[in-house]
């Protein structure tokens, strides 16, 4: 599997985030978020919430993402 390098130019980052969102490429979104892209992190939270991916939401919440923590709480309450 070939991993595409994370671009450094902000416009290229935005395009990479957009492409990763369209293809629902969580690995690419994680790489982009890890390099500081808040748009990629927001997209990760949204996709994880849509999929009910508690593991991803927990990972993001543990890293300090309050939106992920909120989504996690909502999903856990729905399960009760």
N, CA, C and O atoms as a MOPAC input file, in Angstrom:
PM7 MOZYME 1SCF
protein

 N      0.84700 1    -1.18200 1     0.00000 1
 C      0.00000 1     0.00000 1     0.00000 1
 C      0.88800 1     1.23900 1     0.00000 1
 O      1.77500 1     1.36200 1     0.84500 1
 N      0.66400 1     2.13900 1    -0.92000 1
 C      1.43200 1     3.36200 1    -1.02800 1
 C      0.74900 1     4.46300 1    -0.23600 1
 O     -0.44400 1     4.71600 1    -0.40200 1
 N      1.51200 1     5.10800 1     0.62000 1
 C      0.98500 1     6.21000 1     1.41600 1
 C      1.37300 1     7.51500 1     0.74900 1
 O      2.55000 1     7.77700 1     0.50200 1
 N      0.37100 1     8.33100 1     0.46200 1
 C      0.60800 1     9.62200 1    -0.16300 1
 C      1.16600 1    10.58000 1     0.87800 1
 O      0.61400 1    10.69000 1     1.97300 1
 N      2.25300 1    11.27500 1     0.55500 1
 C      2.80200 1    12.23000 1     1.51900 1
 C      1.80400 1    13.35700 1     1.79700 1
 O      0.99900 1    13.72500 1     0.94100 1
 N      1.88000 1    13.88500 1     2.99800 1
 C      1.01400 1    14.99600 1     3.38000 1
 C      1.58400 1    16.27400 1     2.78200 1
 O      2.76000 1    16.58100 1     2.97400 1
 N      0.75700 1    17.01800 1     2.05800 1
 C      1.24700 1    18.26300 1     1.44900 1
 C      1.53000 1    19.32100 1     2.51200 1
 O      0.98200 1    19.27100 1     3.61300 1
 N      2.38400 1    20.27000 1     2.17300 1
 C      2.70800 1    21.34400 1     3.11600 1
 C      1.98800 1    22.64800 1     2.76600 1
 O      1.73900 1    23.47200 1     3.64500 1
 N      1.66100 1    22.83400 1     1.51200 1
 C      0.95300 1    24.03600 1     1.07400 1
 C     -0.49700 1    23.98900 1     1.56900 1
 O     -1.17800 1    22.98500 1     1.35800 1
 N     -0.98600 1    25.05600 1     2.22600 1
 C     -2.36100 1    25.05000 1     2.75600 1
 C     -3.44400 1    24.74100 1     1.72000 1
 O     -4.42600 1    24.06400 1     2.02200 1
 N     -3.25600 1    25.24000 1     0.50500 1
 C     -4.25000 1    24.95200 1    -0.53800 1
 C     -4.23400 1    23.46800 1    -0.90800 1
 O     -5.28200 1    22.86600 1    -1.14000 1
 N     -3.04100 1    22.89000 1    -0.95800 1
 C     -2.91500 1    21.46500 1    -1.25800 1
 C     -3.48100 1    20.61700 1    -0.12300 1
 O     -4.07600 1    19.56600 1    -0.36100 1
 N     -3.29100 1    21.08200 1     1.11500 1
 C     -3.86600 1    20.37200 1     2.26600 1
 C     -5.38400 1    20.37700 1     2.15600 1
 O     -6.02600 1    19.34700 1     2.36000 1
 N     -5.95800 1    21.53000 1     1.83500 1
 C     -7.41200 1    21.64000 1     1.70100 1
 C     -7.93200 1    20.69000 1     0.62000 1
 O     -8.96300 1    20.04200 1     0.80300 1
 N     -7.22700 1    20.60900 1    -0.49000 1
 C     -7.62500 1    19.69700 1    -1.56600 1
 C     -7.50100 1    18.24200 1    -1.12700 1
 O     -8.34900 1    17.41400 1    -1.45800 1
 N     -6.44900 1    17.93500 1    -0.38500 1
 C     -6.24800 1    16.56800 1     0.10100 1
 C     -7.34400 1    16.18300 1     1.09200 1
 O     -7.83100 1    15.05300 1     1.07400 1
 N     -7.73100 1    17.12100 1     1.95400 1
 C     -8.82000 1    16.86300 1     2.90700 1
 C    -10.11300 1    16.60000 1     2.14700 1
 O    -10.84500 1    15.65700 1     2.44600 1
 N    -10.37800 1    17.44400 1     1.16900 1
 C    -11.59400 1    17.29000 1     0.36100 1
 C    -11.63700 1    15.91900 1    -0.32300 1
 O    -12.66800 1    15.24600 1    -0.31800 1
 N    -10.51800 1    15.52200 1    -0.90300 1
 C    -10.44600 1    14.22500 1    -1.58500 1
 C    -10.63600 1    13.08000 1    -0.59300 1
 O    -11.32400 1    12.10500 1    -0.89400 1
 N    -10.03300 1    13.19300 1     0.58100 1
 C    -10.16200 1    12.14200 1     1.60000 1
 C    -11.59000 1    12.04400 1     2.11300 1
 O    -12.07800 1    10.94800 1     2.38900 1
 N    -12.26100 1    13.18100 1     2.24100 1
 C    -13.66600 1    13.17900 1     2.67300 1
 C    -14.52400 1    12.48200 1     1.62900 1
 O    -15.35100 1    11.63100 1     1.95900 1
 N    -14.32300 1    12.84700 1     0.36700 1
 C    -15.12600 1    12.25600 1    -0.72000 1
 C    -14.95100 1    10.75000 1    -0.79900 1
 O    -15.90700 1    10.02500 1    -1.07400 1
 N    -13.72600 1    10.27400 1    -0.55600 1
 C    -13.47100 1     8.83700 1    -0.65700 1
 C    -13.60700 1     8.13200 1     0.70000 1
 O    -13.41000 1     6.92200 1     0.81000 1
 N    -13.95000 1     8.92300 1     1.73100 1
 C    -14.07400 1     8.40300 1     3.09300 1
 C    -12.80900 1     7.64300 1     3.51100 1
 O    -12.87800 1     6.56800 1     4.10600 1
 N    -11.66200 1     8.22900 1     3.18600 1
 C    -10.36200 1     7.64900 1     3.48500 1
 C     -9.92500 1     8.09700 1     4.88300 1
 O     -9.28200 1     9.13300 1     5.05000 1
 N    -10.29400 1     7.28300 1     5.88600 1
 C     -9.99600 1     7.63200 1     7.27100 1
 C     -8.49700 1     7.71500 1     7.53200 1
 O     -8.05200 1     8.56900 1     8.29800 1
 N     -7.71700 1     6.84800 1     6.91100 1
 C     -6.26200 1     6.87000 1     7.11800 1
 C     -5.67200 1     8.19600 1     6.63800 1
 O     -4.82700 1     8.78200 1     7.31400 1
 N     -6.11300 1     8.66000 1     5.48800 1
 C     -5.60900 1     9.93800 1     4.96300 1
 C     -6.05700 1    11.08800 1     5.85800 1
 O     -5.28300 1    12.00600 1     6.12800 1
 N     -7.30100 1    11.04000 1     6.31600 1
 C     -7.78100 1    12.09300 1     7.21700 1
 C     -6.99500 1    12.10000 1     8.52000 1
 O     -6.67900 1    13.16600 1     9.04900 1
 N     -6.67400 1    10.91400 1     9.04200 1
 C     -5.86500 1    10.83900 1    10.27200 1
 C     -4.48900 1    11.47200 1    10.05300 1
 O     -4.01900 1    12.25100 1    10.88200 1
 N     -3.84500 1    11.13000 1     8.92400 1
 C     -2.52100 1    11.70100 1     8.63100 1
 C     -2.60500 1    13.21800 1     8.53900 1
 O     -1.75600 1    13.92700 1     9.08000 1
 N     -3.62900 1    13.71300 1     7.85500 1
 C     -3.78500 1    15.16200 1     7.70800 1
 C     -4.08900 1    15.81600 1     9.05400 1
 O     -3.56400 1    16.88700 1     9.35900 1
 N     -4.92500 1    15.18100 1     9.84900 1
 C     -5.24100 1    15.72200 1    11.17700 1
 C     -4.00300 1    15.72000 1    12.06300 1
 O     -3.78300 1    16.65900 1    12.82800 1
 N     -3.19900 1    14.67500 1    11.96200 1
 C     -1.98300 1    14.57400 1    12.77000 1
 C     -0.96900 1    15.66400 1    12.43300 1
 O     -0.11000 1    15.99300 1    13.25100 1
 N     -1.07200 1    16.21800 1    11.23800 1
 C     -0.16000 1    17.30400 1    10.86100 1
 C     -0.76500 1    18.67000 1    11.14700 1
 O     -0.18300 1    19.69800 1    10.80300 1
 N     -1.94400 1    18.67700 1    11.78400 1
 C     -2.51800 1    19.95200 1    12.22100 1
 C     -3.72800 1    20.44300 1    11.46100 1
 O     -4.19100 1    21.55400 1    11.72100 1
 N     -4.25900 1    19.67000 1    10.53700 1
 C     -5.42800 1    20.11300 1     9.78500 1
 C     -6.69200 1    19.94700 1    10.63000 1
 O     -7.14700 1    18.83000 1    10.87700 1
 N     -7.24800 1    21.07700 1    11.06700 1
 C     -8.48400 1    21.01700 1    11.85600 1
 C     -9.65600 1    20.57000 1    10.98200 1
 O    -10.59600 1    19.94800 1    11.47800 1
 N     -9.60600 1    20.88100 1     9.69200 1
 C    -10.66300 1    20.43000 1     8.78500 1
 C    -10.68000 1    18.90200 1     8.69700 1
 O    -11.74700 1    18.28800 1     8.68700 1
 N     -9.50300 1    18.29900 1     8.63500 1
 C     -9.41400 1    16.83900 1     8.58100 1
 C     -9.91800 1    16.23400 1     9.88600 1
 O    -10.61000 1    15.21600 1     9.87400 1
 N     -9.57400 1    16.85500 1    11.00500 1
 C    -10.03100 1    16.34200 1    12.29600 1
 C    -11.55000 1    16.45900 1    12.41600 1
 O    -12.20700 1    15.54200 1    12.90800 1
 N    -12.10200 1    17.57600 1    11.97100 1
 C    -13.56000 1    17.74800 1    11.98600 1
 C    -14.24000 1    16.68500 1    11.12600 1
 O    -15.27000 1    16.12900 1    11.50700 1
 N    -13.65100 1    16.41000 1     9.96200 1
 C    -14.21900 1    15.40000 1     9.06700 1
 C    -14.13400 1    14.01300 1     9.69700 1
 O    -15.05500 1    13.20800 1     9.55400 1
 N    -13.03900 1    13.73100 1    10.39000 1
 C    -12.90500 1    12.44700 1    11.08000 1
 C    -14.00500 1    12.27400 1    12.12100 1
 O    -14.61100 1    11.20700 1    12.21800 1
 N    -14.25800 1    13.31600 1    12.89100 1
 C    -15.31100 1    13.25800 1    13.90900 1
 C    -16.65500 1    12.99900 1    13.24600 1
 O    -17.42300 1    12.14800 1    13.69400 1
 N    -16.93300 1    13.73000 1    12.18500 1
 C    -18.21600 1    13.59300 1    11.49200 1
 C    -18.39300 1    12.18600 1    10.91600 1
 O    -19.44400 1    11.57000 1    11.09100 1
 N    -17.36700 1    11.68300 1    10.23300 1
 C    -17.46000 1    10.34600 1     9.65100 1
 C    -17.58600 1     9.26600 1    10.72400 1
 O    -18.37000 1     8.32700 1    10.58400 1
 N    -16.81300 1     9.40900 1    11.78700 1
 C    -16.87500 1     8.42600 1    12.86500 1
 C    -18.25400 1     8.42500 1    13.51600 1
 O    -18.78800 1     7.36300 1    13.83400 1
 N    -18.82600 1     9.59500 1    13.71200 1
 C    -20.16100 1     9.68500 1    14.30900 1
 C    -21.20400 1     9.06300 1    13.38600 1
 O    -22.08200 1     8.33000 1    13.84000 1
 N    -21.10600 1     9.35600 1    12.08900 1
 C    -22.05300 1     8.79300 1    11.12400 1
 C    -21.98900 1     7.27100 1    11.10100 1
 O    -23.01000 1     6.59900 1    10.95500 1
 N    -20.79700 1     6.74400 1    11.24400 1
 C    -20.59700 1     5.28900 1    11.19300 1
 C    -20.81000 1     4.61600 1    12.54600 1
 O    -20.85700 1     3.38900 1    12.63500 1
 N    -20.94000 1     5.42800 1    13.60100 1
 C    -21.05200 1     4.86000 1    14.93800 1
 C    -19.74400 1     4.23800 1    15.38700 1
 O    -19.74000 1     3.27000 1    16.14800 1
 N    -18.63000 1     4.79200 1    14.91700 1
 C    -17.29700 1     4.26300 1    15.19900 1
 C    -16.81300 1     4.77900 1    16.55300 1
 O    -16.13100 1     5.80100 1    16.63800 1
 N    -17.18000 1     4.04900 1    17.61200 1
 C    -16.83400 1     4.46200 1    18.96300 1
 C    -15.33500 1     4.44400 1    19.20600 1
 O    -14.81900 1     5.26300 1    19.96600 1
 N    -14.63600 1     3.52100 1    18.57100 1
 C    -13.18000 1     3.42500 1    18.75400 1
 C    -12.50700 1     4.70300 1    18.24800 1
 O    -11.65500 1     5.27300 1    18.93100 1
 N    -12.88900 1     5.14600 1    17.06200 1
 C    -12.28600 1     6.36400 1    16.49400 1
 C    -12.67000 1     7.58700 1    17.33100 1
 O    -11.83200 1     8.44900 1    17.59700 1
 N    -13.92100 1     7.65900 1    17.74000 1
 C    -14.34400 1     8.79000 1    18.56700 1
 C    -13.59800 1     8.80800 1    19.90100 1
 O    -13.21300 1     9.87100 1    20.38700 1
 N    -13.39800 1     7.63500 1    20.48800 1
 C    -12.63900 1     7.56700 1    21.74800 1
 C    -11.19100 1     8.02400 1    21.53800 1
 O    -10.63100 1     8.73600 1    22.37100 1
 N    -10.59800 1     7.60900 1    20.42300 1
 C     -9.22100 1     8.00300 1    20.11900 1
 C     -9.12000 1     9.51900 1    19.99700 1
 O     -8.21000 1    10.13600 1    20.55000 1
 N    -10.05300 1    10.10500 1    19.27600 1
 C    -10.05300 1    11.55600 1    19.08000 1
 C    -10.33700 1    12.29200 1    20.38600 1
 O     -9.70300 1    13.30400 1    20.68400 1
 N    -11.29600 1    11.78000 1    21.16600 1
 C    -11.62900 1    12.40300 1    22.44800 1
 C    -10.43300 1    12.33600 1    23.39200 1
 O    -10.14800 1    13.29700 1    24.10600 1
 N     -9.73300 1    11.20300 1    23.39800 1
 C     -8.56400 1    11.04900 1    24.26900 1
 C     -7.45700 1    12.02700 1    23.88700 1
 O     -6.64300 1    12.42200 1    24.72200 1
 N     -7.43900 1    12.40900 1    22.61400 1
 C     -6.44200 1    13.37100 1    22.14300 1
 C     -6.88000 1    14.81400 1    22.40400 1
 O     -6.17200 1    15.75800 1    22.05300 1
 N     -8.06600 1    14.97700 1    23.03100 1
 C     -8.51500 1    16.31400 1    23.40700 1
 C     -9.57200 1    16.93000 1    22.52400 1
 O     -9.90100 1    18.10300 1    22.69800 1
 N    -10.11900 1    16.17900 1    21.57700 1
 C    -11.14600 1    16.72700 1    20.69800 1
 C    -12.49200 1    16.70700 1    21.41800 1
 O    -13.06700 1    15.64300 1    21.64600 1
 N    -12.98600 1    17.88700 1    21.77000 1
 C    -14.23700 1    17.97500 1    22.53200 1
 C    -15.45500 1    17.61100 1    21.68500 1
 O    -16.44200 1    17.10000 1    22.21500 1
 N    -15.39900 1    17.86800 1    20.37800 1
 C    -16.51300 1    17.47300 1    19.50800 1
 C    -16.64600 1    15.95100 1    19.48100 1
 O    -17.75400 1    15.41600 1    19.50100 1
 N    -15.51700 1    15.26800 1    19.43500 1
 C    -15.54100 1    13.80300 1    19.44900 1
 C    -16.10200 1    13.30100 1    20.77500 1
 O    -16.87200 1    12.34200 1    20.80800 1
 N    -15.71500 1    13.94900 1    21.85600 1
 C    -16.22600 1    13.55800 1    23.17800 1
 C    -17.73700 1    13.74300 1    23.23800 1
 O    -18.44400 1    12.89500 1    23.78300 1
 N    -18.23900 1    14.84800 1    22.68100 1
 C    -19.68000 1    15.10000 1    22.65900 1
 C    -20.41500 1    14.04700 1    21.82800 1
 O    -21.44800 1    13.52600 1    22.24800 1
 N    -19.87800 1    13.73900 1    20.65400 1
 C    -20.48800 1    12.72400 1    19.78700 1
 C    -20.47100 1    11.35700 1    20.47200 1
 O    -21.43900 1    10.60000 1    20.39200 1
 N    -19.37500 1    11.05600 1    21.13700 1
 C    -19.23700 1     9.79400 1    21.84400 1
 C    -20.30500 1     9.67000 1    22.93500 1
 O    -20.93500 1     8.62400 1    23.08900 1
 N    -20.49200 1    10.73200 1    23.66900 1
 C    -21.52700 1    10.73800 1    24.71800 1
 C    -22.91100 1    10.49000 1    24.11800 1
 O    -23.68800 1     9.69000 1    24.63800 1
 N    -23.20500 1    11.17700 1    23.02800 1
 C    -24.51000 1    11.01000 1    22.37200 1
 C    -24.72200 1     9.56600 1    21.91500 1
 O    -25.78100 1     8.98200 1    22.14600 1
 N    -23.70800 1     8.99900 1    21.26900 1
 C    -23.84000 1     7.63200 1    20.77200 1
 C    -23.96700 1     6.62900 1    21.92000 1
 O    -24.74100 1     5.67700 1    21.82900 1
 N    -23.21500 1     6.83900 1    22.99000 1
 C    -23.29600 1     5.93500 1    24.12800 1
 C    -24.64500 1     6.03200 1    24.82000 1
 O    -25.16900 1     5.02500 1    25.29700 1
 N    -25.21600 1     7.23500 1    24.88200 1
 C    -26.55000 1     7.41500 1    25.47700 1
 C    -27.61200 1     6.72700 1    24.64000 1
 O    -28.56600 1     6.17100 1    25.18400 1
 N    -27.45700 1     6.75800 1    23.30300 1
 C    -28.40800 1     6.09600 1    22.41700 1
 C    -28.40200 1     4.58700 1    22.60900 1
 O    -29.42500 1     3.92400 1    22.44000 1
 N    -27.21700 1     4.04400 1    22.97100 1
 C    -27.09600 1     2.59900 1    23.15600 1
 C    -27.75800 1     2.12900 1    24.44500 1
 O    -28.12600 1     0.96100 1    24.56900 1
 N    -27.90800 1     3.03500 1    25.40100 1
 C    -28.48500 1     2.64400 1    26.69600 1
 C    -29.97100 1     2.44700 1    26.62200 1
 O    -30.60100 1     2.11700 1    27.62700 1

